[in-house]
Amino acid sequence: MHDATEEYLETILELEEEGVVPIRARLVERLGVSAPAVSEQVNRLVDGGYAELADDRRLSLTSKGRALAT
């Protein structure tokens, strides 16, 4: 698995555990990367079945994504 994928999944999980709504802007802040880079990686996570993106832009891990994050 690509390191960026794991890093993003772990960060989403950390945000959830901290009670912070996981959205792309929080990933930008936490990971220190550009918004376009985060959007591209989030799309990969969704396409790969690791995460879901709700209409309100909230990210959630799928069971596959949660397993890899832990």
N, C-alpha and C positions, 0 to 999 in steps of 0.2 A: 504494500500500500504506500502511496506517495505521502511523504512527511507533511506536506501542506494539508492534505485531507485530514490526517489525524489531528493536526494542530487546530484546525477549524472545528472539528467535531468535539475535541476536548474543551475548547473555548466556549462553544455553545452549551455544553454540559455544565461547565463552571458557572456561566451566567445564570442558568436555570437554578443551580444549587444555591446561588447567592440571592435569589429572588429578583434578579434583573431580567427584564423582558429581552430575550435574545432577538435582536433585529440587526440588520446589516450595519447600521451606524455604530452600534456597540462593538461589533467586530472590528470596524475601522479603528475605533479608539483603543481597544484592547490589544490588537495585533500590530498597530502602527503601520498599516499598509493603506494604499489608496482605495477610495470608494469603488472605482472601476475594477480593481483587482479583487476586492471582496465580492462584488456582484458576479464576476466571472466564476470565482470559486464556489460561491453559493449555488449558482446554476449547475455546476458540475456535481455538487453534493445532491441536489434535487434529482438531476438526471440519473445519477448512480443509485438512487434509492436510499441514500443515507439521511436525507433531511426532507422536510416538507416546508413550503412557504405558504402561509395563510394569506387571505385577502388583505388582512391588516398589516402585512409585512413581517409578522412574527414567525420566527424559525422554530421548528421543533424537530427533534431527532426521531427517526424511525427506529424500530427495534434493531435493524441492521446497523444503523449509525450509532445507536447507544451502546451496542455490543463492542464496536470498534473503539469508541471513545473511552470505554472503561477498560 
